Amino acid sequence: MRKRDSRDSLIGRTILYSILMVAAIATLIFVYLKNRPEEYYTRTEYLLGTYVTIKVASEKISPVILADAAFREITRIDKKFGSDRGIVKSMAEAGENGMEVDEETAFLLSAVINIAEKTGGAFDPTIYPITKLWGFDSSSSKKRVPSEKEIEKTLERVGYKNIVVDVSSSKVWILNGAELDLSGIAKGYAVDLAIARIKSMDETATGFIDAGGDIGIIGPKYGKRPWVIGIRNPRSDRADDVIEYVYMYDGAIATSGDYERYFIEDGIRYHHIFNPTTGRPARSGVISATVISKSALEADAFATAAFVIGTSPGITFFPRYGALVMLVMEDLSTYKSPGFEVYQKK
């Protein structure tokens, strides 16, 4: 009888230990699944005249589905606001007769004009004729230094005030033969809309979108850590040679530099960022301008303006518009607007 009791007791303990072991394993699996880092999905496509990379993770929806939705939005913006097609071409053809546009186009043009006004015209969406004159309109165009007479003649068609928008009627007029180029600003706008699209599907999604250096943050890395973004050394041949770092949980960042598109003639570097007043490459002593803002559209436009303006009379007024600036000067020294250093703390 005692042997049977002993055997039953042994079986009982074995079953109990087995149950406890299964429970422990289940608990460990649950804790692991709950705390394991999110898996990021990364995809790159060529749009907006550059390579666009989306890195996204989600606990609710497949990140592949989120990336698909974001790329559809970016493709739509690319087709609509390309400089030589879509609605931009139609507005140019309508010219001073004006044409009705949709609400989105009226909004974008109003936003562009607003930034042009805030920067005193340092950012100007009608600089395209000058861009073409110097051969920076496409990679296949011949780069050259035009004559003063050519520049003066072309400048007659440049000026953001040649864009007139009546928001109430959604009508736009392009005056004095001006030509719009929204392809640059469209990059930032597309990033903003793509992030908004992802957030509408999963507000807790994390990651970032990089459109040729216009970077918008979807959400913190793994939901709690900042994304580390390097600001390139403008005089290095290596894209991974970083001069300083910033740490971002949200918002957007964009950089304009004279190393992106340029040619050298008689030992002089001629780049693609033009001063709308002179019709020549901006000579403010700046070789790189980085802006952090709440939207990629604003970061992109203010970065161009900051490059043109430089430190004199200065870009210290940018923070009042929510734009924080870091300039890299010709001697590789840096100049930062108040508040920029906040993003350089880990």
BALOBA-1460 file (C-alpha; in Angstrom, 3 decimals):
// residues 346
<rec num="1" residu="m" x="0.000" y="0.000" z="0.000"/>
<rec num="2" residu="r" x="2.866" y="2.305" z="0.885"/>
<rec num="3" residu="k" x="4.512" y="1.575" z="-2.476"/>
<rec num="4" residu="r" x="1.347" y="2.584" z="-4.313"/>
<rec num="5" residu="d" x="1.051" y="5.818" z="-2.264"/>
<rec num="6" residu="s" x="4.681" y="6.620" z="-2.933"/>
<rec num="7" residu="r" x="4.220" y="5.994" z="-6.666"/>
<rec num="8" residu="d" x="1.050" y="8.127" z="-6.786"/>
<rec num="9" residu="s" x="2.865" y="10.885" z="-4.944"/>
<rec num="10" residu="l" x="5.756" y="10.734" z="-7.418"/>
<rec num="11" residu="i" x="3.353" y="10.896" z="-10.388"/>
<rec num="12" residu="g" x="1.535" y="13.814" z="-8.751"/>
<rec num="13" residu="r" x="4.779" y="15.736" z="-8.223"/>
<rec num="14" residu="t" x="5.859" y="15.013" z="-11.789"/>
<rec num="15" residu="i" x="2.580" y="16.333" z="-13.188"/>
<rec num="16" residu="l" x="2.793" y="19.396" z="-10.936"/>
<rec num="17" residu="y" x="6.380" y="20.111" z="-12.013"/>
<rec num="18" residu="s" x="5.385" y="19.665" z="-15.662"/>
<rec num="19" residu="i" x="2.502" y="22.139" z="-15.262"/>
<rec num="20" residu="l" x="4.772" y="24.649" z="-13.533"/>
<rec num="21" residu="m" x="7.410" y="24.236" z="-16.244"/>
<rec num="22" residu="v" x="4.876" y="24.765" z="-19.038"/>
<rec num="23" residu="a" x="3.543" y="27.844" z="-17.218"/>
<rec num="24" residu="a" x="7.057" y="29.222" z="-16.791"/>
<rec num="25" residu="i" x="7.882" y="28.691" z="-20.461"/>
<rec num="26" residu="a" x="4.585" y="30.315" z="-21.494"/>
<rec num="27" residu="t" x="5.351" y="33.295" z="-19.236"/>
<rec num="28" residu="l" x="8.831" y="33.673" z="-20.729"/>
<rec num="29" residu="i" x="7.440" y="33.516" z="-24.269"/>
<rec num="30" residu="f" x="4.793" y="36.125" z="-23.397"/>
<rec num="31" residu="v" x="7.374" y="38.473" z="-21.849"/>
<rec num="32" residu="y" x="9.686" y="38.020" z="-24.846"/>
<rec num="33" residu="l" x="6.972" y="38.697" z="-27.398"/>
<rec num="34" residu="k" x="5.757" y="41.696" z="-25.442"/>
<rec num="35" residu="n" x="9.182" y="43.287" z="-25.040"/>
<rec num="36" residu="r" x="11.015" y="42.255" z="-28.189"/>
<rec num="37" residu="p" x="12.014" y="45.134" z="-30.503"/>
<rec num="38" residu="e" x="9.703" y="45.900" z="-33.384"/>
<rec num="39" residu="e" x="10.897" y="44.586" z="-36.724"/>
<rec num="40" residu="y" x="11.412" y="47.382" z="-39.247"/>
<rec num="41" residu="y" x="10.541" y="47.038" z="-42.911"/>
<rec num="42" residu="t" x="12.699" y="49.082" z="-45.284"/>
<rec num="43" residu="r" x="11.986" y="49.886" z="-48.917"/>
<rec num="44" residu="t" x="13.560" y="52.302" z="-51.424"/>
<rec num="45" residu="e" x="12.127" y="53.636" z="-54.681"/>
<rec num="46" residu="y" x="13.202" y="56.330" z="-57.143"/>
<rec num="47" residu="l" x="10.636" y="59.160" z="-57.011"/>
<rec num="48" residu="l" x="10.658" y="62.972" z="-56.935"/>
<rec num="49" residu="g" x="13.971" y="62.929" z="-58.797"/>
<rec num="50" residu="t" x="15.738" y="61.159" z="-55.928"/>
<rec num="51" residu="y" x="15.824" y="57.939" z="-53.932"/>
<rec num="52" residu="v" x="13.081" y="57.717" z="-51.313"/>
<rec num="53" residu="t" x="13.499" y="55.315" z="-48.404"/>
<rec num="54" residu="i" x="10.749" y="54.339" z="-45.991"/>
<rec num="55" residu="k" x="11.628" y="52.505" z="-42.768"/>
<rec num="56" residu="v" x="8.537" y="51.638" z="-40.750"/>
<rec num="57" residu="a" x="7.310" y="49.277" z="-38.031"/>
<rec num="58" residu="s" x="3.878" y="48.654" z="-36.568"/>
<rec num="59" residu="e" x="2.294" y="46.365" z="-33.972"/>
<rec num="60" residu="k" x="-1.159" y="46.692" z="-35.543"/>
<rec num="61" residu="i" x="-0.708" y="46.593" z="-39.329"/>
<rec num="62" residu="s" x="1.801" y="44.959" z="-41.636"/>
<rec num="63" residu="p" x="4.575" y="47.509" z="-42.275"/>
<rec num="64" residu="v" x="4.509" y="46.394" z="-45.921"/>
<rec num="65" residu="i" x="0.935" y="47.679" z="-46.190"/>
<rec num="66" residu="l" x="1.942" y="50.971" z="-44.527"/>
<rec num="67" residu="a" x="4.883" y="51.435" z="-46.903"/>
<rec num="68" residu="d" x="2.665" y="50.666" z="-49.917"/>
<rec num="69" residu="a" x="0.178" y="53.342" z="-48.837"/>
<rec num="70" residu="a" x="2.962" y="55.875" z="-48.240"/>
<rec num="71" residu="f" x="4.596" y="55.243" z="-51.619"/>
<rec num="72" residu="r" x="1.234" y="55.629" z="-53.381"/>
<rec num="73" residu="e" x="0.898" y="59.062" z="-51.808"/>
<rec num="74" residu="i" x="4.444" y="60.057" z="-52.775"/>
<rec num="75" residu="t" x="3.889" y="58.852" z="-56.351"/>
<rec num="76" residu="r" x="0.719" y="60.938" z="-56.571"/>
<rec num="77" residu="i" x="2.565" y="64.085" z="-55.477"/>
<rec num="78" residu="d" x="5.422" y="63.367" z="-57.889"/>
<rec num="79" residu="k" x="3.040" y="63.109" z="-60.847"/>
<rec num="80" residu="k" x="1.026" y="66.145" z="-59.834"/>
<rec num="81" residu="f" x="3.724" y="68.679" z="-58.955"/>
<rec num="82" residu="g" x="6.643" y="67.744" z="-61.202"/>
<rec num="83" residu="s" x="8.135" y="70.856" z="-62.832"/>
<rec num="84" residu="d" x="7.575" y="69.720" z="-66.419"/>
<rec num="85" residu="r" x="4.242" y="67.969" z="-66.090"/>
<rec num="86" residu="g" x="1.000" y="67.884" z="-64.184"/>
<rec num="87" residu="i" x="-0.622" y="70.974" z="-62.818"/>
<rec num="88" residu="v" x="2.580" y="73.046" z="-62.808"/>
<rec num="89" residu="k" x="2.744" y="72.856" z="-66.599"/>
<rec num="90" residu="s" x="-0.954" y="73.762" z="-66.879"/>
<rec num="91" residu="m" x="-0.525" y="76.827" z="-64.660"/>
<rec num="92" residu="a" x="2.433" y="77.991" z="-66.736"/>
<rec num="93" residu="e" x="0.401" y="77.674" z="-69.928"/>
<rec num="94" residu="a" x="-2.528" y="79.593" z="-68.419"/>
<rec num="95" residu="g" x="-0.201" y="82.353" z="-67.254"/>
<rec num="96" residu="e" x="-1.843" y="85.738" z="-66.691"/>
<rec num="97" residu="n" x="-5.233" y="84.410" z="-67.777"/>
<rec num="98" residu="g" x="-5.288" y="82.379" z="-64.601"/>
<rec num="99" residu="m" x="-6.823" y="78.999" z="-63.972"/>
<rec num="100" residu="e" x="-8.832" y="77.273" z="-61.287"/>
<rec num="101" residu="v" x="-6.960" y="74.720" z="-59.248"/>
<rec num="102" residu="d" x="-7.956" y="72.232" z="-56.588"/>
<rec num="103" residu="e" x="-7.755" y="73.020" z="-52.882"/>
<rec num="104" residu="e" x="-4.524" y="71.081" z="-52.425"/>
<rec num="105" residu="t" x="-2.709" y="73.100" z="-55.093"/>
<rec num="106" residu="a" x="-4.013" y="76.385" z="-53.687"/>
<rec num="107" residu="f" x="-2.861" y="75.324" z="-50.204"/>
<rec num="108" residu="l" x="0.630" y="74.336" z="-51.372"/>
<rec num="109" residu="l" x="1.136" y="77.542" z="-53.347"/>
<rec num="110" residu="s" x="-0.096" y="79.616" z="-50.411"/>
<rec num="111" residu="a" x="2.332" y="77.823" z="-48.090"/>
<rec num="112" residu="v" x="5.198" y="78.392" z="-50.523"/>
<rec num="113" residu="i" x="4.400" y="82.109" z="-50.875"/>
<rec num="114" residu="n" x="4.130" y="82.424" z="-47.099"/>
<rec num="115" residu="i" x="7.648" y="81.037" z="-46.598"/>
<rec num="116" residu="a" x="8.974" y="83.282" z="-49.389"/>
<rec num="117" residu="e" x="7.521" y="86.307" z="-47.583"/>
<rec num="118" residu="k" x="8.910" y="85.219" z="-44.204"/>
<rec num="119" residu="t" x="12.419" y="84.858" z="-45.660"/>
<rec num="120" residu="g" x="12.333" y="88.118" z="-47.610"/>
<rec num="121" residu="g" x="12.434" y="86.231" z="-50.906"/>
<rec num="122" residu="a" x="15.568" y="84.215" z="-50.042"/>
<rec num="123" residu="f" x="13.409" y="81.213" z="-50.824"/>
<rec num="124" residu="d" x="11.717" y="81.811" z="-54.171"/>
<rec num="125" residu="p" x="9.747" y="79.166" z="-56.113"/>
<rec num="126" residu="t" x="10.090" y="81.174" z="-59.374"/>
<rec num="127" residu="i" x="13.885" y="80.799" z="-59.583"/>
<rec num="128" residu="y" x="13.485" y="78.088" z="-62.248"/>
<rec num="129" residu="p" x="14.413" y="80.311" z="-65.275"/>
<rec num="130" residu="i" x="17.742" y="81.091" z="-63.586"/>
<rec num="131" residu="t" x="18.230" y="77.416" z="-62.766"/>
<rec num="132" residu="k" x="17.767" y="76.558" z="-66.458"/>
<rec num="133" residu="l" x="20.034" y="79.398" z="-67.575"/>
<rec num="134" residu="w" x="22.936" y="77.927" z="-65.637"/>
<rec num="135" residu="g" x="22.117" y="74.368" z="-66.776"/>
<rec num="136" residu="f" x="20.966" y="72.981" z="-63.432"/>
<rec num="137" residu="d" x="17.467" y="72.074" z="-64.604"/>
<rec num="138" residu="s" x="18.530" y="68.502" z="-65.434"/>
<rec num="139" residu="s" x="21.599" y="66.268" z="-65.308"/>
<rec num="140" residu="s" x="21.786" y="66.271" z="-69.115"/>
<rec num="141" residu="s" x="21.810" y="70.079" z="-69.482"/>
<rec num="142" residu="k" x="25.124" y="71.781" z="-70.242"/>
<rec num="143" residu="k" x="26.440" y="73.660" z="-67.210"/>
<rec num="144" residu="r" x="27.784" y="77.125" z="-67.984"/>
<rec num="145" residu="v" x="28.400" y="80.605" z="-66.578"/>
<rec num="146" residu="p" x="25.978" y="82.949" z="-68.386"/>
<rec num="147" residu="s" x="26.722" y="86.583" z="-69.160"/>
<rec num="148" residu="e" x="25.549" y="89.452" z="-66.965"/>
<rec num="149" residu="k" x="23.176" y="90.525" z="-69.733"/>
<rec num="150" residu="e" x="21.593" y="87.048" z="-69.834"/>
<rec num="151" residu="i" x="21.197" y="87.009" z="-66.055"/>
<rec num="152" residu="e" x="19.618" y="90.477" z="-65.952"/>
<rec num="153" residu="k" x="17.167" y="89.574" z="-68.703"/>
<rec num="154" residu="t" x="16.190" y="86.312" z="-67.019"/>
<rec num="155" residu="l" x="15.757" y="87.979" z="-63.616"/>
<rec num="156" residu="e" x="12.896" y="90.022" z="-65.086"/>
<rec num="157" residu="r" x="10.807" y="86.829" z="-64.898"/>
<rec num="158" residu="v" x="11.839" y="85.927" z="-61.337"/>
<rec num="159" residu="g" x="9.996" y="86.933" z="-58.184"/>
<rec num="160" residu="y" x="7.541" y="85.112" z="-55.931"/>
<rec num="161" residu="k" x="5.132" y="88.051" z="-56.185"/>
<rec num="162" residu="n" x="4.488" y="86.909" z="-59.753"/>
<rec num="163" residu="i" x="2.395" y="84.121" z="-58.210"/>
<rec num="164" residu="v" x="-1.080" y="85.311" z="-57.269"/>
<rec num="165" residu="v" x="-3.377" y="82.926" z="-55.413"/>
<rec num="166" residu="d" x="-7.019" y="83.577" z="-54.556"/>
<rec num="167" residu="v" x="-7.713" y="80.905" z="-51.952"/>
<rec num="168" residu="s" x="-11.432" y="81.694" z="-51.795"/>
<rec num="169" residu="s" x="-11.915" y="80.886" z="-55.485"/>
<rec num="170" residu="s" x="-8.915" y="78.516" z="-55.778"/>
<rec num="171" residu="k" x="-7.658" y="80.472" z="-58.772"/>
<rec num="172" residu="v" x="-4.003" y="81.060" z="-59.641"/>
<rec num="173" residu="w" x="-2.308" y="83.586" z="-61.926"/>
<rec num="174" residu="i" x="1.332" y="83.394" z="-63.079"/>
<rec num="175" residu="l" x="2.512" y="86.877" z="-64.116"/>
<rec num="176" residu="n" x="5.369" y="88.274" z="-66.231"/>
<rec num="177" residu="g" x="6.292" y="84.945" z="-67.802"/>
<rec num="178" residu="a" x="7.402" y="83.496" z="-64.467"/>
<rec num="179" residu="e" x="8.019" y="79.766" z="-64.213"/>
<rec num="180" residu="l" x="7.310" y="77.659" z="-61.158"/>
<rec num="181" residu="d" x="9.446" y="74.803" z="-59.934"/>
<rec num="182" residu="l" x="7.736" y="72.937" z="-57.122"/>
<rec num="183" residu="s" x="9.762" y="69.756" z="-57.530"/>
<rec num="184" residu="g" x="12.097" y="70.647" z="-54.664"/>
<rec num="185" residu="i" x="9.425" y="71.714" z="-52.204"/>
<rec num="186" residu="a" x="7.248" y="68.801" z="-53.322"/>
<rec num="187" residu="k" x="9.767" y="66.415" z="-51.727"/>
<rec num="188" residu="g" x="9.091" y="67.762" z="-48.266"/>
<rec num="189" residu="y" x="5.364" y="67.995" z="-48.915"/>
<rec num="190" residu="a" x="5.264" y="64.381" z="-50.095"/>
<rec num="191" residu="v" x="7.121" y="63.225" z="-46.973"/>
<rec num="192" residu="d" x="4.613" y="65.061" z="-44.764"/>
<rec num="193" residu="l" x="1.614" y="63.535" z="-46.532"/>
<rec num="194" residu="a" x="3.120" y="60.041" z="-46.547"/>
<rec num="195" residu="i" x="3.689" y="60.219" z="-42.789"/>
<rec num="196" residu="a" x="0.149" y="61.525" z="-42.271"/>
<rec num="197" residu="r" x="-1.140" y="58.593" z="-44.320"/>
<rec num="198" residu="i" x="0.789" y="56.078" z="-42.202"/>
<rec num="199" residu="k" x="-0.406" y="57.716" z="-38.976"/>
<rec num="200" residu="s" x="-4.023" y="57.589" z="-40.157"/>
<rec num="201" residu="m" x="-3.665" y="53.820" z="-40.416"/>
<rec num="202" residu="d" x="-1.687" y="53.343" z="-37.193"/>
<rec num="203" residu="e" x="-0.952" y="56.344" z="-35.000"/>
<rec num="204" residu="t" x="1.583" y="54.288" z="-33.003"/>
<rec num="205" residu="a" x="3.675" y="53.360" z="-36.064"/>
<rec num="206" residu="t" x="7.364" y="54.273" z="-35.859"/>
<rec num="207" residu="g" x="10.173" y="54.875" z="-38.314"/>
<rec num="208" residu="f" x="11.161" y="57.586" z="-40.778"/>
<rec num="209" residu="i" x="10.998" y="58.634" z="-44.437"/>
<rec num="210" residu="d" x="14.090" y="59.944" z="-46.234"/>
<rec num="211" residu="a" x="13.535" y="61.648" z="-49.600"/>
<rec num="212" residu="g" x="16.971" y="62.634" z="-50.804"/>
<rec num="213" residu="g" x="17.928" y="64.178" z="-47.468"/>
<rec num="214" residu="d" x="14.481" y="65.505" z="-46.555"/>
<rec num="215" residu="i" x="13.796" y="63.345" z="-43.497"/>
<rec num="216" residu="g" x="10.502" y="63.122" z="-41.658"/>
<rec num="217" residu="i" x="10.120" y="61.124" z="-38.446"/>
<rec num="218" residu="i" x="7.126" y="58.750" z="-38.261"/>
<rec num="219" residu="g" x="7.769" y="57.893" z="-34.619"/>
<rec num="220" residu="p" x="10.625" y="57.214" z="-32.135"/>
<rec num="221" residu="k" x="12.860" y="54.203" z="-32.702"/>
<rec num="222" residu="y" x="11.209" y="51.178" z="-31.058"/>
<rec num="223" residu="g" x="8.681" y="53.664" z="-29.692"/>
<rec num="224" residu="k" x="11.028" y="55.283" z="-27.173"/>
<rec num="225" residu="r" x="14.497" y="55.994" z="-28.595"/>
<rec num="226" residu="p" x="15.575" y="58.875" z="-30.859"/>
<rec num="227" residu="w" x="16.698" y="58.398" z="-34.433"/>
<rec num="228" residu="v" x="20.331" y="59.463" z="-34.806"/>
<rec num="229" residu="i" x="20.856" y="61.596" z="-37.901"/>
<rec num="230" residu="g" x="24.283" y="62.637" z="-39.113"/>
<rec num="231" residu="i" x="24.889" y="66.001" z="-40.766"/>
<rec num="232" residu="r" x="27.328" y="65.413" z="-43.580"/>
<rec num="233" residu="n" x="30.727" y="67.066" z="-43.827"/>
<rec num="234" residu="p" x="30.151" y="69.241" z="-46.946"/>
<rec num="235" residu="r" x="33.765" y="68.979" z="-48.060"/>
<rec num="236" residu="s" x="34.159" y="65.227" z="-47.784"/>
<rec num="237" residu="d" x="33.787" y="62.867" z="-50.724"/>
<rec num="238" residu="r" x="32.217" y="60.303" z="-48.404"/>
<rec num="239" residu="a" x="28.521" y="60.538" z="-47.646"/>
<rec num="240" residu="d" x="29.116" y="58.831" z="-44.277"/>
<rec num="241" residu="d" x="31.648" y="61.454" z="-43.120"/>
<rec num="242" residu="v" x="29.596" y="63.265" z="-40.471"/>
<rec num="243" residu="i" x="30.377" y="66.683" z="-39.013"/>
<rec num="244" residu="e" x="27.713" y="66.615" z="-36.257"/>
<rec num="245" residu="y" x="24.761" y="64.511" z="-35.064"/>
<rec num="246" residu="v" x="21.183" y="65.296" z="-34.074"/>
<rec num="247" residu="y" x="18.728" y="63.119" z="-32.134"/>
<rec num="248" residu="m" x="15.084" y="63.231" z="-33.181"/>
<rec num="249" residu="y" x="11.883" y="61.723" z="-31.793"/>
<rec num="250" residu="d" x="9.593" y="63.627" z="-34.171"/>
<rec num="251" residu="g" x="9.513" y="66.499" z="-36.669"/>
<rec num="252" residu="a" x="11.618" y="66.813" z="-39.809"/>
<rec num="253" residu="i" x="15.093" y="67.808" z="-40.931"/>
<rec num="254" residu="a" x="16.498" y="68.933" z="-44.289"/>
<rec num="255" residu="t" x="19.899" y="70.051" z="-45.551"/>
<rec num="256" residu="s" x="20.877" y="72.237" z="-48.508"/>
<rec num="257" residu="g" x="24.522" y="72.190" z="-49.558"/>
<rec num="258" residu="d" x="26.764" y="73.379" z="-52.365"/>
<rec num="259" residu="y" x="28.147" y="69.830" z="-52.724"/>
<rec num="260" residu="e" x="24.893" y="68.389" z="-54.112"/>
<rec num="261" residu="r" x="25.015" y="69.822" z="-57.656"/>
<rec num="262" residu="y" x="27.867" y="71.974" z="-58.909"/>
<rec num="263" residu="f" x="30.536" y="72.484" z="-61.542"/>
<rec num="264" residu="i" x="33.960" y="74.109" z="-61.364"/>
<rec num="265" residu="e" x="35.192" y="76.609" z="-63.935"/>
<rec num="266" residu="d" x="38.471" y="78.534" z="-63.676"/>
<rec num="267" residu="g" x="38.847" y="77.220" z="-60.144"/>
<rec num="268" residu="i" x="35.462" y="78.598" z="-58.986"/>
<rec num="269" residu="r" x="32.689" y="76.357" z="-57.669"/>
<rec num="270" residu="y" x="29.280" y="77.211" z="-59.136"/>
<rec num="271" residu="h" x="26.429" y="75.444" z="-57.324"/>
<rec num="272" residu="h" x="22.657" y="75.121" z="-57.782"/>
<rec num="273" residu="i" x="21.427" y="77.235" z="-54.835"/>
<rec num="274" residu="f" x="20.794" y="80.674" z="-56.305"/>
<rec num="275" residu="n" x="20.357" y="84.077" z="-54.749"/>
<rec num="276" residu="p" x="17.052" y="85.288" z="-56.290"/>
<rec num="277" residu="t" x="18.306" y="88.885" z="-56.154"/>
<rec num="278" residu="t" x="21.564" y="88.403" z="-58.088"/>
<rec num="279" residu="g" x="20.687" y="85.386" z="-60.243"/>
<rec num="280" residu="r" x="24.005" y="83.855" z="-59.224"/>
<rec num="281" residu="p" x="24.955" y="81.031" z="-56.854"/>
<rec num="282" residu="a" x="24.543" y="82.312" z="-53.296"/>
<rec num="283" residu="r" x="27.797" y="83.542" z="-51.751"/>
<rec num="284" residu="s" x="26.974" y="83.948" z="-48.070"/>
<rec num="285" residu="g" x="29.978" y="82.058" z="-46.737"/>
<rec num="286" residu="v" x="27.731" y="79.046" z="-46.131"/>
<rec num="287" residu="i" x="28.440" y="75.661" z="-47.687"/>
<rec num="288" residu="s" x="25.704" y="73.711" z="-45.886"/>
<rec num="289" residu="a" x="22.450" y="74.697" z="-44.148"/>
<rec num="290" residu="t" x="20.451" y="72.254" z="-42.011"/>
<rec num="291" residu="v" x="16.992" y="73.063" z="-40.656"/>
<rec num="292" residu="i" x="14.857" y="71.213" z="-38.110"/>
<rec num="293" residu="s" x="11.145" y="72.010" z="-38.261"/>
<rec num="294" residu="k" x="7.766" y="70.460" z="-37.536"/>
<rec num="295" residu="s" x="7.238" y="69.574" z="-41.226"/>
<rec num="296" residu="a" x="9.513" y="68.439" z="-44.028"/>
<rec num="297" residu="l" x="8.018" y="71.037" z="-46.375"/>
<rec num="298" residu="e" x="9.063" y="73.878" z="-44.070"/>
<rec num="299" residu="a" x="12.454" y="72.326" z="-43.262"/>
<rec num="300" residu="d" x="13.223" y="72.041" z="-46.991"/>
<rec num="301" residu="a" x="12.240" y="75.627" z="-47.868"/>
<rec num="302" residu="f" x="13.872" y="77.226" z="-44.825"/>
<rec num="303" residu="a" x="17.109" y="75.291" z="-45.462"/>
<rec num="304" residu="t" x="17.350" y="76.865" z="-48.923"/>
<rec num="305" residu="a" x="16.634" y="80.322" z="-47.479"/>
<rec num="306" residu="a" x="19.168" y="79.847" z="-44.666"/>
<rec num="307" residu="f" x="21.866" y="78.959" z="-47.210"/>
<rec num="308" residu="v" x="21.145" y="82.149" z="-49.162"/>
<rec num="309" residu="i" x="20.897" y="84.446" z="-46.114"/>
<rec num="310" residu="g" x="23.858" y="83.157" z="-44.107"/>
<rec num="311" residu="t" x="24.925" y="84.772" z="-40.835"/>
<rec num="312" residu="s" x="24.688" y="88.364" z="-42.080"/>
<rec num="313" residu="p" x="22.091" y="89.808" z="-41.632"/>
<rec num="314" residu="g" x="21.575" y="86.412" z="-40.048"/>
<rec num="315" residu="i" x="19.022" y="83.657" z="-39.569"/>
<rec num="316" residu="t" x="18.358" y="84.279" z="-35.858"/>
<rec num="317" residu="f" x="14.727" y="85.142" z="-36.670"/>
<rec num="318" residu="f" x="14.036" y="81.636" z="-38.041"/>
<rec num="319" residu="p" x="13.115" y="80.099" z="-34.649"/>
<rec num="320" residu="r" x="10.078" y="82.378" z="-34.386"/>
<rec num="321" residu="y" x="8.727" y="80.422" z="-37.368"/>
<rec num="322" residu="g" x="9.581" y="77.068" z="-35.780"/>
<rec num="323" residu="a" x="12.770" y="76.574" z="-37.836"/>
<rec num="324" residu="l" x="16.056" y="75.789" z="-36.054"/>
<rec num="325" residu="v" x="19.188" y="76.231" z="-38.155"/>
<rec num="326" residu="m" x="22.768" y="74.986" z="-38.265"/>
<rec num="327" residu="l" x="25.093" y="76.514" z="-40.855"/>
<rec num="328" residu="v" x="28.435" y="75.039" z="-41.888"/>
<rec num="329" residu="m" x="30.778" y="77.792" z="-43.033"/>
<rec num="330" residu="e" x="33.606" y="77.659" z="-45.561"/>
<rec num="331" residu="d" x="36.189" y="76.992" z="-42.829"/>
<rec num="332" residu="l" x="33.954" y="74.139" z="-41.527"/>
<rec num="333" residu="s" x="33.027" y="76.115" z="-38.415"/>
<rec num="334" residu="t" x="29.349" y="75.987" z="-37.456"/>
<rec num="335" residu="y" x="26.771" y="78.629" z="-36.612"/>
<rec num="336" residu="k" x="23.565" y="77.617" z="-34.835"/>
<rec num="337" residu="s" x="20.353" y="79.465" z="-34.144"/>
<rec num="338" residu="p" x="19.109" y="79.395" z="-30.522"/>
<rec num="339" residu="g" x="17.455" y="76.075" z="-29.678"/>
<rec num="340" residu="f" x="19.257" y="73.901" z="-32.212"/>
<rec num="341" residu="e" x="21.510" y="72.467" z="-29.520"/>
<rec num="342" residu="v" x="18.478" y="70.872" z="-27.838"/>
<rec num="343" residu="y" x="18.431" y="68.294" z="-30.638"/>
<rec num="344" residu="q" x="22.093" y="67.462" z="-30.071"/>
<rec num="345" residu="k" x="21.574" y="66.054" z="-26.603"/>
<rec num="346" residu="k" x="21.232" y="62.271" z="-26.390"/>
